[in-house]
Amino acid sequence: MRMKKTTTITAVLLATALIAAACSSKSDGGTNASPSVSAKAGESPAASVKKEKLALTWFVNAANSSQLPAADKDFVKKAIAEKFNVDLKLLYMASGPDYLSKINTMIASGDIPDLFYMDGLESVKYIKDGIARELTNLVTPEAMPNYFKYWITPTDLKQYQVQNVFKRAPVPYTKKVSRSYYVRKDWLDKLGLKMPETYDEMVTVMKAFTEKDPDGNGKNDTFGFSTSGNGTTLPFDFPEFIKNGLVGDFVLENDQFVDVRTDIRMQKVLDDVRKLLAMNVVDPDWLLNKSGQHIEKATQGKVGIVLSAGGNDAYDNNANGLQVKTKAVTGVANVDWQPFHIGAKTGTWVELLPGNPFLISSKTSEEKAKRSIEILDWLASEEGYLLTQYGIEGVHYKRNGKQIERIEDAYKRDVLDNGNFLSIYNWFVNFVQGQTDKFGLEIIDKSITARDKAISEKLKTYKLLPSVGTSLTIKEGMDLATLRKKMSEYHIQILFKEKDASNWPQYRAELMNKYGGKNIFGYYAEQVTQASGKSIKFMSDN
C-alpha cells in the first residue's frame, strides 16, 4: 500500500514508536511470531494481535464415525493455526459413558485437556472438585463478541452458573428441537399399514415389524423398536412417556414444577413399558445398547422404528443419516425412513434451554485459556461457522451476497471422504443446524430433494411445549447425580425384577426424602419463580 507523505513530527514519532515496539516484542527467530491478522467485523479484537505460539489440547463431543484427516488435508486446523498461532490438538468421541470414563481417566492421570465439553450434571462435580477454572474475565461480551451477539445472552450465562462461581459456560444452542420417531415406510407399505398417529397404532406397527417379516428375507430377525439405555437408563425414547402426558425433562403444570422422571405418573409409564417389553417387539438389547447403537441397528435393517433428534437424519443428502446409511448397508434401493410422532399435536418435547457446557482446566495457563476463548468465539462467528459447516469459500461453497451454495463434488471429496471431519470441528455449534438465519444467510442446497423438504415441513408442524424459562442449578450439598442414579436403578428394577410398578410411590418418597429430591426440585421451583415472577411450587407428594 502507498503511504501519503507527511512532514509532521507526530507521524515521525509514531513511526519510531512502532519500530521500537516491534523490536522489543518476544521473538525466537520468527518461529513463534505469527503474522498480524487484521480484525474483521464481528471478530474478537484479540484475534488481530501478534501472539506467542501455543500448544492447546481440547476434548470435544463428536460422532465416533468421524475422524480427522491427514494434516495436509485439514484446512480448518491450518486456518486456526494461521489465525491464532496455535497447534490445536483435538481429542474427540461421542458423549456418553465412554466419554465420561475417558475424561475421568485423563483427570486422574493429571493430563487434563485445556478445554473440554462436558455433561451439565457432571460439570457441577468437576467445579466442586476444583478441576475447572474461573471464567469471569474470559467469557465476556468484550472477549467473545460473537458468542454473545448470536448465541448466548448475559442472562443465560448468569442463570447457568453453579456453586456461586463462574466456571462453566454453555455451548451455543437453539430453542428449537427436531425430536421425532422415524419409521421404515417401505416396510409399512409392504405390510399394508398406515403411518401411525396414536400410541396404539404405533404398537400395532411394532408388532407387525417384529412378526411379519417386513424385509422379506424369510427370517425372524427384525424388531419394531429400539433405543439405547447405556446399561443404566430408561430413555425418553419410549412412547409410554408421551402416552401418559409426560413430555420433556422438566415442565410447568398449573404453576407447579414437575420433574418428569420422578413424577408419580411414572408408575403408569413403567407399567406400560413392562407391557410393551412383554410383547417382545422391542430390541432385547435396548438396555445394553450404548449411545447410537440403536441407530446402527436401524441402518442394518434390524429395527423399524427409532427416535432421533437430528432433524435431517432421514434426508437423501445426509451421508451419515438413517436414509443414506441404511441404503448403503442393506443394499435396499427403496428404503424410506419417514418421520412421525404420536405427540405431534399435543407436544413432542419442550423448548430447549442452554445445554451442556464447556470448561477450561484449572491447570491451564492464563494465556492458553485466553487463546482457547478466542478460538471458540471465532467458531461462533459467521466466518468460523461457514468454514466448519461448509468449508472454504470458492472451493467447497459459492457465495453470492448472503446466499450460500455448497459445491457438492468438492465437499464430498475434501470433507465427507476425509472422515466427515468438519463434524468434529463444528462441535461448538453442530446441533444448531439450519440456524444460518443468525447471520442472515440463505442456504441454496440443490442436494436437498423434494422428499427432504417434505420431511422438514412435517417436522415444523410438531408442537413444542414451553420450557421452564430458566437454566436450573443446584446448591452446594445437593447431590442430583446420586438421586438420578438411584432413580434409574428403581426404574430398571421395576422393569426387570418386579411384578409391576406398584412400589413406585414408595421408591419416589425415598427419592424425595432420603436422596434430597424435595429440596433439589423445590430449589428449582424457586429459580423458576424468580425468573418468571410467578409463584411456582414443587409438590413432592403429587
C-alpha positions as CSV (number, residue, x, y, z in Angstrom):
1,M,0.0,0.0,0.0
2,R,1.4,3.5,-0.9
3,M,1.8,5.8,2.1
4,K,0.9,9.5,1.9
5,K,3.8,11.8,2.5
6,T,3.9,13.7,5.8
7,T,6.3,16.0,7.4
8,T,4.6,16.3,10.8
9,I,6.6,15.5,13.9
10,T,3.7,13.4,15.2
11,A,4.0,11.0,12.3
12,V,7.7,10.6,12.8
13,L,7.3,9.9,16.5
14,L,4.5,7.4,15.8
15,A,6.7,5.5,13.3
16,T,9.6,5.5,15.7
17,A,7.4,4.1,18.5
18,L,6.0,1.4,16.3
19,I,9.5,0.2,15.3
20,A,10.6,0.2,18.9
21,A,7.6,-1.8,20.0
22,A,8.2,-4.3,17.2
23,C,11.9,-4.7,18.2
24,S,11.0,-5.2,21.9
25,S,8.5,-7.9,21.3
26,K,9.3,-11.5,22.1
27,S,10.9,-13.4,19.3
28,D,12.7,-16.7,18.8
29,G,14.0,-16.1,15.3
30,G,10.5,-16.0,13.8
31,T,9.2,-19.5,14.8
32,N,6.9,-18.2,17.4
33,A,5.6,-15.0,16.0
34,S,2.6,-15.2,13.7
35,P,1.8,-12.6,11.0
36,S,-0.6,-10.0,12.3
37,V,-4.1,-10.6,11.2
38,S,-6.4,-7.7,10.5
39,A,-9.5,-7.7,12.7
40,K,-12.7,-8.2,10.7
41,A,-16.2,-7.0,11.5
42,G,-17.6,-9.1,14.4
43,E,-14.2,-10.6,15.2
44,S,-12.7,-10.5,18.6
45,P,-10.2,-7.7,18.8
46,A,-7.7,-10.1,20.4
47,A,-7.6,-12.0,17.1
48,S,-5.7,-9.2,15.4
49,V,-2.8,-9.1,17.9
50,K,0.5,-10.9,17.4
51,K,0.6,-13.9,19.6
52,E,3.2,-16.3,21.0
53,K,2.7,-19.8,19.6
54,L,0.9,-22.1,22.0
55,A,0.0,-25.8,22.0
56,L,-3.6,-26.5,23.0
57,T,-5.5,-29.7,23.7
58,W,-9.2,-29.9,23.6
59,F,-11.5,-32.8,24.3
60,V,-14.8,-32.4,22.5
61,N,-18.0,-34.2,21.5
62,A,-18.1,-35.7,18.0
63,A,-19.5,-38.8,16.4
64,N,-17.2,-41.8,16.7
65,S,-17.7,-42.5,13.0
66,S,-15.9,-39.2,12.2
67,Q,-12.1,-38.8,12.1
68,L,-9.6,-36.1,11.4
69,P,-7.8,-36.2,8.0
70,A,-4.1,-36.0,7.3
71,A,-2.6,-32.7,8.3
72,D,-2.2,-31.5,4.7
73,K,-5.9,-32.0,4.1
74,D,-7.1,-30.4,7.4
75,F,-7.9,-26.9,6.2
76,V,-9.6,-26.0,9.5
77,K,-6.6,-26.9,11.6
78,K,-4.4,-24.8,9.2
79,A,-6.8,-21.8,9.4
80,I,-6.8,-21.9,13.2
81,A,-3.0,-22.3,13.3
82,E,-2.5,-19.3,11.0
83,K,-5.2,-17.1,12.6
84,F,-4.3,-17.8,16.2
85,N,-0.8,-19.1,16.1
86,V,-1.6,-22.4,17.9
87,D,-1.0,-26.1,17.5
88,L,-4.5,-27.3,18.3
89,K,-4.8,-31.0,19.2
90,L,-8.4,-32.2,19.1
91,L,-9.4,-35.3,21.1
92,Y,-13.0,-36.4,20.4
93,M,-15.6,-39.1,20.9
94,A,-19.4,-39.3,21.2
95,S,-20.8,-38.1,24.6
96,G,-21.9,-40.8,26.9
97,P,-20.4,-43.2,29.5
98,D,-17.2,-43.9,27.4
99,Y,-16.6,-40.1,27.0
100,L,-17.0,-39.6,30.8
101,S,-14.7,-42.6,31.5
102,K,-12.1,-41.2,29.2
103,I,-12.1,-37.7,30.7
104,N,-12.0,-39.1,34.2
105,T,-9.0,-41.2,33.3
106,M,-7.3,-38.1,32.0
107,I,-8.1,-36.2,35.1
108,A,-6.8,-38.9,37.3
109,S,-3.5,-39.0,35.5
110,G,-3.1,-35.3,35.6
111,D,-3.3,-35.0,31.8
112,I,-6.3,-32.7,31.7
113,P,-7.2,-31.1,28.4
114,D,-7.0,-27.3,28.3
115,L,-10.7,-27.1,27.3
116,F,-13.3,-29.8,27.3
117,Y,-17.0,-30.4,26.6
118,M,-19.0,-31.9,29.5
119,D,-22.4,-33.1,30.6
120,G,-24.2,-30.4,32.5
121,L,-24.6,-32.6,35.6
122,E,-21.1,-33.9,35.7
123,S,-19.7,-30.3,35.2
124,V,-21.1,-29.5,38.7
125,K,-18.9,-32.2,40.2
126,Y,-15.9,-31.0,38.3
127,I,-16.4,-27.5,39.5
128,K,-16.8,-28.6,43.1
129,D,-13.6,-30.7,42.8
130,G,-11.6,-27.7,41.6
131,I,-11.0,-29.2,38.1
132,A,-12.5,-26.3,36.2
133,R,-11.0,-22.8,36.3
134,E,-12.7,-19.4,36.8
135,L,-14.2,-17.8,33.6
136,T,-15.2,-14.4,34.9
137,N,-12.6,-12.5,33.0
138,L,-12.6,-14.8,30.0
139,V,-16.2,-15.3,28.9
140,T,-17.3,-11.7,28.5
141,P,-19.0,-9.7,25.7
142,E,-15.7,-7.9,25.1
143,A,-13.7,-11.1,24.8
144,M,-16.4,-13.1,23.0
145,P,-18.5,-10.7,20.9
146,N,-19.8,-13.3,18.5
147,Y,-20.8,-15.7,21.3
148,F,-22.9,-13.1,22.9
149,K,-24.2,-11.4,19.8
150,Y,-25.5,-14.5,18.1
151,W,-26.0,-17.3,20.7
152,I,-25.9,-16.6,24.4
153,T,-27.3,-13.7,26.4
154,P,-25.7,-12.4,29.6
155,T,-28.9,-13.5,31.4
156,D,-28.5,-17.1,30.0
157,L,-24.9,-17.1,31.4
158,K,-25.8,-15.8,34.8
159,Q,-28.6,-18.3,35.2
160,Y,-26.3,-21.1,34.1
161,Q,-23.8,-20.8,37.0
162,V,-23.5,-23.2,39.9
163,Q,-21.6,-23.3,43.3
164,N,-21.8,-19.5,43.3
165,V,-18.8,-19.4,40.9
166,F,-18.4,-18.7,37.2
167,K,-16.6,-21.8,36.0
168,R,-18.7,-23.1,33.1
169,A,-20.4,-21.7,30.0
170,P,-23.0,-23.3,27.7
171,V,-22.3,-24.2,24.1
172,P,-24.4,-22.3,21.6
173,Y,-27.9,-23.6,21.5
174,T,-31.3,-23.1,19.8
175,K,-34.7,-23.3,21.4
176,K,-35.9,-25.5,18.5
177,V,-35.7,-29.2,18.7
178,S,-36.5,-31.7,16.0
179,R,-37.1,-34.9,18.0
180,S,-39.1,-37.3,16.0
181,Y,-39.8,-41.0,15.6
182,Y,-38.7,-42.4,12.2
183,V,-40.3,-45.4,10.7
184,R,-39.5,-47.6,7.7
185,K,-42.3,-46.5,5.4
186,D,-41.2,-49.1,2.8
187,W,-42.0,-51.7,5.5
188,L,-45.3,-50.1,6.2
189,D,-46.2,-50.2,2.5
190,K,-45.2,-53.8,2.2
191,L,-47.3,-54.9,5.1
192,G,-50.3,-52.7,4.1
193,L,-50.0,-50.5,7.2
194,K,-50.7,-46.8,7.5
195,M,-48.4,-44.2,9.2
196,P,-49.1,-44.4,12.9
197,E,-50.6,-41.4,14.6
198,T,-51.6,-42.8,18.0
199,Y,-49.9,-44.9,20.6
200,D,-52.0,-48.0,19.8
201,E,-51.2,-47.6,16.1
202,M,-47.5,-47.3,16.9
203,V,-47.6,-50.5,18.9
204,T,-49.5,-52.3,16.1
205,V,-46.7,-51.3,13.7
206,M,-44.0,-52.5,16.2
207,K,-45.8,-55.9,16.4
208,A,-46.1,-56.3,12.6
209,F,-42.5,-55.3,12.1
210,T,-41.4,-58.0,14.6
211,E,-43.7,-60.8,13.4
212,K,-44.5,-60.4,9.7
213,D,-41.0,-60.4,8.1
214,P,-41.1,-56.8,6.8
215,D,-37.8,-57.1,4.9
216,G,-38.9,-60.3,3.2
217,N,-35.8,-62.3,3.9
218,G,-37.7,-65.3,5.4
219,K,-36.0,-64.8,8.8
220,N,-37.4,-63.8,12.2
221,D,-34.7,-61.2,12.6
222,T,-36.4,-57.8,12.9
223,F,-37.9,-55.8,15.8
224,G,-40.4,-53.0,15.9
225,F,-38.5,-50.6,18.1
226,S,-35.1,-49.9,19.7
227,T,-33.3,-47.3,21.8
228,S,-30.1,-47.1,23.9
229,G,-30.1,-47.4,27.7
230,N,-26.3,-47.4,28.1
231,G,-26.8,-50.2,30.6
232,T,-28.4,-48.0,33.2
233,T,-31.3,-45.8,32.0
234,L,-34.9,-45.9,30.8
235,P,-34.7,-43.4,27.9
236,F,-37.3,-40.8,27.0
237,D,-37.5,-42.6,23.6
238,F,-40.1,-45.0,24.9
239,P,-43.5,-43.7,23.7
240,E,-45.1,-44.5,27.0
241,F,-43.9,-41.2,28.3
242,I,-46.0,-39.3,25.7
243,K,-48.9,-41.7,26.1
244,N,-49.1,-40.7,29.8
245,G,-48.7,-37.0,29.2
246,L,-45.1,-36.7,30.3
247,V,-43.1,-34.5,27.9
248,G,-39.6,-33.3,28.3
249,D,-37.4,-33.4,31.4
250,F,-38.9,-30.5,33.4
251,V,-42.2,-28.9,32.8
252,L,-44.7,-26.5,34.4
253,E,-48.2,-27.6,35.0
254,N,-50.7,-25.2,36.7
255,D,-47.8,-23.3,38.3
256,Q,-46.3,-26.5,39.6
257,F,-42.8,-27.6,38.8
258,V,-42.7,-31.2,37.5
259,D,-39.6,-33.4,37.3
260,V,-40.9,-35.9,34.8
261,R,-38.8,-38.9,35.6
262,T,-39.6,-38.8,39.3
263,D,-43.2,-37.8,38.9
264,I,-45.9,-40.0,40.4
265,R,-47.2,-40.7,36.9
266,M,-44.1,-42.7,36.2
267,Q,-45.9,-45.7,37.8
268,K,-48.2,-45.8,34.8
269,V,-45.3,-45.2,32.4
270,L,-43.3,-48.1,33.9
271,D,-46.3,-50.5,33.8
272,D,-46.9,-49.6,30.2
273,V,-43.3,-50.1,29.3
274,R,-43.4,-53.5,31.0
275,K,-46.4,-54.4,28.8
276,L,-44.6,-53.3,25.7
277,L,-41.5,-55.3,26.6
278,A,-43.6,-58.4,27.3
279,M,-44.8,-58.3,23.7
280,N,-41.2,-58.9,22.5
281,V,-41.5,-56.1,19.9
282,V,-38.5,-54.2,21.3
283,D,-34.9,-55.0,20.6
284,P,-33.9,-57.1,23.6
285,D,-30.6,-55.4,23.8
286,W,-32.0,-51.9,24.2
287,L,-30.8,-51.5,27.8
288,L,-27.3,-52.6,27.0
289,N,-27.1,-50.5,23.8
290,K,-24.6,-47.7,24.1
291,S,-25.4,-44.3,22.7
292,G,-26.2,-44.5,19.0
293,Q,-26.2,-48.3,18.8
294,H,-30.0,-48.5,18.2
295,I,-29.4,-46.2,15.2
296,E,-26.8,-48.5,13.9
297,K,-29.2,-51.4,14.2
298,A,-31.8,-49.4,12.3
299,T,-29.3,-48.8,9.4
300,Q,-28.6,-52.5,9.4
301,G,-32.2,-53.3,8.7
302,K,-32.8,-54.9,12.1
303,V,-35.2,-52.3,13.5
304,G,-38.2,-50.4,12.0
305,I,-38.8,-47.5,14.4
306,V,-36.3,-45.3,16.2
307,L,-36.2,-41.8,17.7
308,S,-33.8,-39.2,16.5
309,A,-33.2,-35.5,17.2
310,G,-31.1,-34.9,14.1
311,G,-33.7,-33.1,12.1
312,N,-32.1,-34.1,8.8
313,D,-31.5,-37.8,9.7
314,A,-33.8,-39.1,7.0
315,Y,-32.6,-36.7,4.3
316,D,-31.4,-38.0,1.0
317,N,-28.4,-35.7,1.2
318,N,-27.2,-36.7,4.7
319,A,-24.3,-39.1,4.2
320,N,-24.3,-40.1,7.9
321,G,-28.1,-40.2,8.3
322,L,-30.5,-43.1,8.6
323,Q,-31.7,-43.0,5.0
324,V,-28.3,-43.0,3.2
325,K,-26.6,-45.4,5.6
326,T,-29.5,-47.9,5.5
327,K,-29.4,-48.0,1.7
328,A,-25.6,-48.5,1.8
329,V,-25.6,-51.2,4.4
330,T,-28.6,-53.2,3.4
331,G,-28.4,-52.6,-0.4
332,V,-32.2,-52.0,-0.4
333,A,-32.9,-49.3,-3.0
334,N,-36.4,-48.4,-1.9
335,V,-35.6,-47.7,1.8
336,D,-37.8,-44.8,3.0
337,W,-37.4,-43.6,6.6
338,Q,-40.2,-41.1,7.3
339,P,-40.9,-39.0,10.5
340,F,-44.0,-39.3,12.6
341,H,-44.8,-38.6,16.2
342,I,-47.8,-39.6,18.4
343,G,-47.3,-36.3,20.3
344,A,-47.2,-34.1,17.1
345,K,-50.4,-32.2,18.1
346,T,-50.0,-32.3,21.9
347,G,-46.3,-31.8,22.4
348,T,-43.2,-33.8,21.3
349,W,-40.8,-32.0,23.7
350,V,-40.1,-28.7,25.4
351,E,-38.2,-25.8,24.0
352,L,-34.6,-26.1,24.8
353,L,-32.6,-24.3,27.4
354,P,-28.9,-23.8,27.4
355,G,-27.4,-27.3,27.3
356,N,-24.1,-28.8,28.1
357,P,-21.2,-26.6,28.9
358,F,-17.5,-26.2,28.1
359,L,-15.0,-25.9,30.9
360,I,-11.3,-24.9,31.0
361,S,-8.9,-26.8,33.2
362,S,-7.8,-25.2,36.4
363,K,-4.2,-26.2,35.3
364,T,-4.4,-24.3,32.1
365,S,-2.4,-21.1,31.9
366,E,-4.0,-17.7,31.5
367,E,-2.6,-17.4,28.0
368,K,-3.8,-20.8,26.9
369,A,-7.2,-20.1,28.4
370,K,-7.5,-16.8,26.6
371,R,-6.4,-18.3,23.3
372,S,-8.9,-21.1,23.6
373,I,-11.6,-18.5,24.2
374,E,-10.6,-16.5,21.1
375,I,-10.9,-19.7,19.0
376,L,-14.3,-20.5,20.5
377,D,-15.5,-17.0,19.7
378,W,-14.3,-17.4,16.1
379,L,-16.1,-20.7,15.8
380,A,-19.3,-18.9,16.9
381,S,-18.8,-16.2,14.2
382,E,-20.1,-16.2,10.7
383,E,-16.6,-16.8,9.3
384,G,-15.9,-19.8,11.7
385,Y,-19.4,-21.1,11.3
386,L,-19.1,-21.2,7.5
387,L,-15.7,-22.8,7.4
388,T,-16.7,-25.6,9.8
389,Q,-20.1,-26.2,8.3
390,Y,-19.5,-25.6,4.6
391,G,-15.7,-25.5,4.0
392,I,-13.6,-23.0,2.1
393,E,-15.3,-20.3,0.0
394,G,-14.7,-20.7,-3.7
395,V,-13.7,-24.4,-3.1
396,H,-16.4,-26.1,-1.2
397,Y,-19.2,-23.4,-1.5
398,K,-20.1,-20.4,-3.6
399,R,-21.2,-17.2,-2.1
400,N,-23.4,-14.5,-3.7
401,G,-24.1,-11.9,-1.1
402,K,-25.9,-13.7,1.6
403,Q,-26.6,-16.8,-0.5
404,I,-24.5,-19.8,0.2
405,E,-24.4,-22.8,-2.2
406,R,-22.3,-25.9,-1.5
407,I,-20.1,-27.3,-4.3
408,E,-21.1,-30.9,-3.7
409,D,-18.3,-32.8,-5.5
410,A,-15.6,-30.8,-3.8
411,Y,-17.3,-31.1,-0.4
412,K,-17.6,-34.8,-0.8
413,R,-14.0,-35.2,-1.9
414,D,-12.4,-33.0,0.8
415,V,-14.8,-33.4,3.7
416,L,-17.1,-36.4,3.6
417,D,-14.5,-38.7,2.1
418,N,-12.0,-37.5,4.7
419,G,-13.8,-38.8,7.7
420,N,-16.5,-36.1,7.6
421,F,-14.1,-34.2,9.7
422,L,-16.0,-30.9,9.9
423,S,-18.4,-32.6,12.3
424,I,-15.5,-32.7,14.7
425,Y,-14.6,-29.0,14.4
426,N,-18.2,-27.8,14.4
427,W,-18.9,-29.4,17.8
428,F,-19.4,-25.9,19.2
429,V,-22.4,-25.3,17.0
430,N,-23.0,-28.7,15.5
431,F,-26.5,-29.1,16.8
432,V,-27.6,-25.7,15.6
433,Q,-28.4,-27.0,12.1
434,G,-30.4,-24.6,10.0
435,Q,-29.6,-21.7,12.2
436,T,-27.9,-19.7,9.5
437,D,-30.6,-17.1,9.9
438,K,-28.5,-16.0,12.9
439,F,-26.2,-14.4,10.3
440,G,-28.9,-13.6,7.8
441,L,-27.7,-16.3,5.4
442,E,-29.7,-18.2,2.8
443,I,-28.6,-21.7,2.0
444,I,-29.1,-22.8,-1.6
445,D,-28.8,-26.5,-1.4
446,K,-29.6,-28.3,-4.6
447,S,-28.8,-31.6,-2.9
448,I,-32.0,-31.2,-0.8
449,T,-34.6,-33.2,-2.6
450,A,-38.4,-32.7,-2.6
451,R,-38.6,-35.6,-0.2
452,D,-36.2,-33.8,2.2
453,K,-38.2,-30.6,2.0
454,A,-41.4,-32.5,2.8
455,I,-39.7,-34.0,5.9
456,S,-38.5,-30.6,7.0
457,E,-42.0,-29.1,6.6
458,K,-43.6,-32.0,8.6
459,L,-41.1,-31.6,11.5
460,K,-42.1,-27.9,11.6
461,T,-45.7,-28.8,12.4
462,Y,-44.8,-30.6,15.6
463,K,-45.9,-28.8,18.7
464,L,-43.3,-27.9,21.3
465,L,-44.2,-27.1,24.9
466,P,-42.7,-24.0,26.7
467,S,-39.6,-24.6,28.8
468,V,-39.5,-23.7,32.4
469,G,-37.9,-20.4,31.3
470,T,-34.5,-20.5,33.0
471,S,-31.4,-22.7,33.4
472,L,-31.6,-24.7,36.6
473,T,-28.7,-25.1,39.0
474,I,-28.2,-26.8,42.3
475,K,-26.6,-25.5,45.5
476,E,-23.6,-26.8,47.5
477,G,-24.6,-30.0,49.3
478,M,-27.3,-31.1,46.8
479,D,-26.5,-34.3,45.0
480,L,-28.6,-34.6,41.9
481,A,-26.2,-37.2,40.4
482,T,-26.8,-39.7,43.2
483,L,-30.5,-39.1,43.1
484,R,-30.6,-39.8,39.3
485,K,-28.5,-42.9,39.7
486,K,-30.9,-44.3,42.3
487,M,-33.9,-43.2,40.3
488,S,-32.6,-45.1,37.2
489,E,-31.9,-48.2,39.4
490,Y,-35.5,-48.2,40.6
491,H,-36.8,-47.8,37.0
492,I,-34.8,-50.8,35.8
493,Q,-35.6,-52.8,38.9
494,I,-39.3,-52.3,38.3
495,L,-39.0,-53.3,34.6
496,F,-37.0,-56.4,35.1
497,K,-37.3,-57.7,38.7
498,E,-40.7,-56.8,40.0
499,K,-44.2,-58.0,39.0
500,D,-45.5,-54.4,38.4
501,A,-44.8,-50.8,39.3
502,S,-46.9,-50.7,42.5
503,N,-43.7,-49.9,44.5
504,W,-43.0,-46.7,42.6
505,P,-44.8,-44.4,45.1
506,Q,-42.7,-45.9,47.9
507,Y,-39.5,-45.5,45.8
508,R,-40.4,-42.0,44.9
509,A,-40.9,-41.0,48.5
510,E,-37.4,-42.3,49.2
511,L,-36.0,-40.3,46.3
512,M,-37.7,-37.1,47.6
513,N,-36.6,-37.5,51.2
514,K,-33.5,-39.7,51.6
515,Y,-32.0,-38.6,48.3
516,G,-32.9,-34.9,48.5
517,G,-35.4,-34.7,45.6
518,K,-37.8,-32.5,47.6
519,N,-35.0,-29.9,48.3
520,I,-33.5,-30.1,44.8
521,F,-36.7,-29.7,42.9
522,G,-38.0,-27.2,45.4
523,Y,-34.9,-25.1,44.7
524,Y,-35.6,-25.4,41.0
525,A,-39.1,-24.1,41.6
526,E,-37.6,-21.1,43.4
527,Q,-35.4,-20.3,40.5
528,V,-38.4,-20.5,38.1
529,T,-40.4,-18.3,40.4
530,Q,-37.6,-15.7,40.4
531,A,-37.2,-15.8,36.6
532,S,-40.9,-15.8,35.8
533,G,-42.4,-13.6,38.6
534,K,-45.0,-16.3,39.2
535,S,-45.3,-18.4,42.4
536,I,-44.1,-21.8,41.3
537,K,-44.2,-24.7,43.7
538,F,-42.8,-28.3,43.6
539,M,-45.4,-30.7,45.1
540,S,-43.4,-33.7,46.2
541,D,-46.5,-35.6,47.2
542,N,-48.4,-35.2,43.9
